[in-house]
Amino acid sequence: MTKININGIVRDMTSAEETQLAEDRKILADAKKIRDDERTVKNNNKTSGKAKLKSGDALTDAEISALFGD
């Protein structure tokens, strides 16, 4: 069993607490992945937009937003 420290008292977690802890960790991991994916997409759009500006190709709305924050 997993240990828990509440106000300096260490005890074993109940099965319900362990289940909740696992669920909370999964939610946090999913949220982190979403943030990381969004950051990657924005950076890719920024890079692509800069390249298109240099070459004269038309920009997409997502690329314009990534470049100028609109």
trRosetta pair geometry for C-beta under 8 A, 3 or more apart (Angstrom, degrees):
i j d omega theta_ij theta_ji phi_ij phi_ji
1 12 4.0 40 113 -158 141 115
1 13 6.0 -167 175 47 100 72
1 18 7.2 -111 -150 -64 77 138
2 12 7.2 113 71 -156 40 65
2 13 4.6 -1 76 16 92 125
2 17 7.9 -136 73 108 114 103
2 18 5.5 140 25 -104 121 102
2 21 7.0 -98 83 58 163 164
3 10 5.6 2 -176 -172 116 101
3 11 7.1 155 -151 83 70 22
3 12 6.3 -58 -101 -99 54 46
3 13 7.1 176 -131 -21 5 85
4 10 7.2 162 81 -148 38 55
4 11 6.1 -26 61 66 86 72
4 12 7.4 58 16 167 87 12
4 13 4.8 96 -25 -74 118 86
4 17 6.6 -48 -47 149 152 149
5 8 6.9 10 -177 -105 97 14
5 9 7.1 153 -154 71 55 37
5 10 5.0 -22 -97 -93 78 75
6 9 5.6 -28 70 61 74 91
6 11 7.4 -30 22 25 102 105
13 17 4.0 -129 -170 91 101 123
13 18 4.8 127 111 -55 129 83
13 21 7.0 -28 -161 -12 164 139
14 17 4.7 97 51 5 75 101
14 18 7.1 -141 93 -3 40 86
15 18 5.6 -52 -146 38 35 112
15 19 6.3 39 153 -21 66 104
16 19 5.7 -52 -147 35 30 112
16 20 6.4 31 153 -18 63 106
17 20 5.6 -53 -147 38 32 112
17 21 6.2 36 153 -23 65 105
18 21 5.6 -50 -146 34 32 115
18 22 6.5 33 154 -18 63 104
19 22 5.8 -55 -151 36 31 111
19 23 6.4 29 152 -17 65 107
20 23 5.6 -55 -147 38 32 112
20 24 6.1 33 154 -20 67 107
21 24 5.7 -54 -145 37 29 112
21 25 6.4 30 155 -19 63 106
22 25 5.8 -54 -148 35 29 112
22 26 6.5 30 153 -19 63 105
23 26 5.7 -56 -151 35 31 111
23 27 6.4 33 152 -20 65 105
24 27 5.7 -52 -148 34 32 112
24 28 6.4 30 154 -16 65 106
25 28 5.8 -56 -148 39 31 110
25 29 6.2 32 153 -19 65 107
26 29 5.7 -54 -145 37 31 111
26 30 6.2 33 155 -20 65 106
27 30 5.8 -55 -148 36 29 111
27 31 6.3 28 154 -19 63 107
28 31 5.7 -54 -146 37 31 111
28 32 6.3 33 154 -21 65 105
29 32 5.7 -53 -148 35 31 112
29 33 6.5 33 153 -20 64 104
30 33 5.7 -54 -150 34 32 111
30 34 6.5 33 152 -20 65 104
31 34 5.7 -51 -150 33 33 113
31 35 6.5 32 152 -17 65 104
32 35 5.7 -54 -149 37 33 110
32 36 6.2 31 153 -18 66 108
33 36 5.7 -55 -144 40 31 111
33 37 6.1 33 156 -20 66 107
34 37 5.8 -55 -146 37 28 111
34 38 6.3 29 155 -19 63 107
35 38 5.8 -56 -148 36 29 111
35 39 6.3 30 154 -20 64 107
36 39 5.7 -54 -148 36 31 113
36 40 6.4 33 152 -21 64 106
37 40 5.6 -53 -149 35 32 113
37 41 6.4 32 154 -19 65 104
38 41 5.8 -52 -147 36 31 110
38 42 6.4 30 154 -18 64 107
39 42 5.8 -56 -148 38 30 111
39 43 6.3 27 155 -16 65 108
40 43 5.9 -58 -146 39 29 108
40 44 6.2 29 155 -19 65 107
41 44 5.7 -56 -146 37 29 111
41 45 6.3 29 155 -18 64 106
41 62 7.8 -65 158 179 104 131
42 45 5.8 -55 -148 37 30 111
42 46 6.4 32 152 -21 64 106
42 66 5.1 168 -161 -121 68 106
43 46 5.5 -51 -147 34 33 114
43 47 6.4 32 155 -17 65 105
43 66 7.8 -170 -68 -162 14 130
44 47 5.8 -54 -148 38 31 110
44 48 6.1 29 155 -16 65 110
45 48 5.7 -56 -141 42 30 111
45 49 5.9 34 158 -23 65 109
45 60 7.6 -95 -142 69 105 112
45 62 5.0 -108 -125 134 143 95
45 63 4.7 -151 -175 -98 90 58
45 65 7.4 -6 138 68 149 83
45 66 3.7 151 103 -18 114 158
45 67 7.8 -115 131 -33 91 74
46 49 5.8 -54 -144 36 26 113
46 50 6.5 28 156 -19 61 104
46 63 7.5 162 -79 -149 26 67
46 66 4.3 -129 -63 147 72 118
46 67 6.0 144 -125 -79 71 60
47 50 6.0 -55 -151 33 29 110
47 51 6.5 27 152 -17 63 107
48 51 5.7 -57 -151 37 32 111
48 52 6.3 28 154 -17 67 107
48 63 5.7 -97 92 -110 101 122
49 52 5.7 -56 -145 38 31 109
49 53 6.3 36 155 -23 65 103
49 59 5.6 45 -131 -133 88 116
49 60 8.0 -107 -87 43 92 76
49 63 3.6 159 -78 180 105 104
49 64 6.8 164 -127 -65 136 35
49 66 5.9 175 -6 74 143 110
49 67 4.6 -125 125 -53 153 119
50 53 5.7 -51 -149 32 31 113
50 54 6.6 30 153 -17 63 105
50 67 7.3 155 -58 -105 71 112
51 54 5.8 -58 -155 36 32 111
51 55 6.3 11 155 -4 67 112
52 55 5.8 -65 -139 48 33 99
52 56 7.6 -104 174 57 60 16
52 57 4.2 -85 -148 66 93 100
52 58 7.2 -50 178 77 131 21
52 59 5.5 147 102 -85 142 74
52 63 6.8 32 33 161 140 160
53 56 7.9 40 -174 -68 23 30
53 59 7.3 17 -64 -67 78 119
53 67 7.9 113 -42 -117 135 155
59 63 4.6 -131 -168 87 95 123
59 64 5.1 110 128 -57 131 88
59 67 7.7 -49 -155 2 150 140
60 63 4.7 95 54 6 79 103
60 64 7.1 -143 93 -5 42 86
61 64 5.7 -55 -149 37 33 112
61 65 6.3 34 153 -19 66 106
62 65 5.7 -54 -148 37 31 113
62 66 6.3 32 153 -20 64 106
63 66 5.6 -51 -146 35 32 112
63 67 6.3 30 155 -18 64 107
64 67 5.8 -58 -148 38 30 109
64 68 6.0 -22 172 24 67 111
64 70 6.4 -30 132 49 94 120
65 68 6.9 -80 -131 57 20 76
65 69 7.0 36 -175 -136 57 8
65 70 5.3 -109 -112 68 64 69
